[in-house]
Amino acid sequence: MERDIITVLQEDGTKKEMEVVLLYKEGNTNYILYKEIDNSDECYAAKYKINNDIYELDTNLTKKEISKLEILLNSTLKENN
């Protein structure tokens, strides 16, 4: 199975390749769940906007958004097992 890979610019200026776990849209807000390649222990979440083919990630999510994304992720993982 082919994996979708994104490159994330870290706060220290380095770049890191990450695997896309899930893309989700609710209303006008786009969300992305992603993880380190070959590491299933931790998943990251962010809102994103596309600006000139560059995805701008915003990791400042509310508790409500995080809760909803956790439920969605768990549901997706159950379906894939």
C-alpha atoms as one frame of an Amber mdcrd trajectory, in Angstrom:
protein
   0.000   0.000   0.000   1.359   3.408  -0.991   1.748   5.909   1.834   1.217
   9.653   1.594   4.280  11.473   2.887   4.531  15.135   3.852   7.551  17.183
   4.849   7.061  19.159   8.046   9.215  22.161   8.908  10.165  21.828  12.578
  10.426  24.797  14.956  14.243  24.528  14.861  14.189  24.903  11.067  14.887
  21.258  10.224  12.611  19.258   7.939  11.109  15.908   8.832   9.164  13.496
   6.651   5.913  12.293   8.181   3.256   9.840   7.081  -0.303  11.083   6.589
  -2.729   9.003   8.635  -5.965  10.811   7.857  -7.312  13.945   6.195 -10.628
  15.280   7.503 -12.751  18.306   6.644 -15.469  19.803   8.774 -17.156  22.900
   7.423 -14.426  25.224   6.172 -11.740  23.673   8.389  -9.294  21.041   7.130
  -7.571  18.689   9.562  -4.621  16.369   9.107  -3.477  13.518  11.314   0.111
  12.439  10.737   2.870  10.412  12.375   6.539   9.670  12.109   7.289   7.167
   9.374   7.300   3.596  10.739   6.333   4.762  14.242   2.747   4.036  15.218
   3.085   5.093  18.856   2.304   8.783  18.483   0.025  10.653  16.131   0.001
  14.423  15.594  -2.947  16.576  14.571  -3.252  19.994  12.983  -5.561  22.251
  11.061  -4.202  23.188   7.671  -4.581  25.748   4.916  -3.154  25.492   1.427
  -1.227  28.557   0.293   0.514  28.365  -3.115   0.775  24.545  -2.939   2.269
  24.720   0.577   0.298  23.259   3.455   0.435  25.586   6.455  -0.138  23.586
   9.647  -1.682  25.022  12.809  -1.261  22.676  15.771  -3.200  24.905  18.190
  -6.340  22.799  18.522  -9.092  23.104  21.092  -9.876  20.246  23.467 -13.121
  19.716  21.553 -11.248  19.410  18.237  -8.711  17.011  19.745 -11.461  14.857
  21.241 -13.318  14.681  17.922 -10.128  13.781  16.031  -9.223  11.078  18.576
 -12.644   9.471  18.099 -12.279   9.669  14.323  -8.767   8.183  14.448  -9.829
   5.309  16.710 -12.783   4.565  14.445 -10.531   4.580  11.369  -7.970   2.299
  13.037 -10.687  -0.199  14.001 -11.965  -0.285  10.411  -8.466  -0.988   9.062
  -7.752  -3.895  11.456
